[in-house]
């Protein structure tokens, strides 16, 4: 049996969302904010254009370069927060 089952019985097996969902664990808060601003900016930009923009600005700020999938994940999480439900 798992530790969750031993500690809480079958209730320990219930899935719970992470409390830090939407807060990139490996992305500085300023980089996440920049990415979110680029996502909502009008006219809309493609995810590739947003990633290119972020990869130009990140080294200037001393940030590590985020992967394309991380930028896309920030975009998806932002849309979830705006709509109020998981996509």
Rosetta blueprint (number, residue, H / E / L):
1 X L
2 X L
3 X H
4 X H
5 X H
6 X H
7 X H
8 X H
9 X H
10 X H
11 X H
12 X H
13 X H
14 X L
15 X L
16 X L
17 X L
18 X L
19 X L
20 X L
21 X L
22 X L
23 X L
24 X L
25 X L
26 X L
27 X L
28 X L
29 X H
30 X H
31 X H
32 X H
33 X H
34 X H
35 X H
36 X H
37 X H
38 X H
39 X H
40 X H
41 X L
42 X L
43 X L
44 X L
45 X L
46 X L
47 X H
48 X H
49 X H
50 X H
51 X H
52 X H
53 X H
54 X H
55 X H
56 X H
57 X H
58 X H
59 X H
60 X H
61 X H
62 X L
63 X L
64 X L
65 X L
66 X L
67 X L
68 X H
69 X H
70 X H
71 X H
72 X H
73 X H
74 X H
75 X H
76 X H
77 X H
78 X H
79 X H
80 X H
81 X H
82 X H
83 X H
84 X L
85 X L
86 X L
87 X L
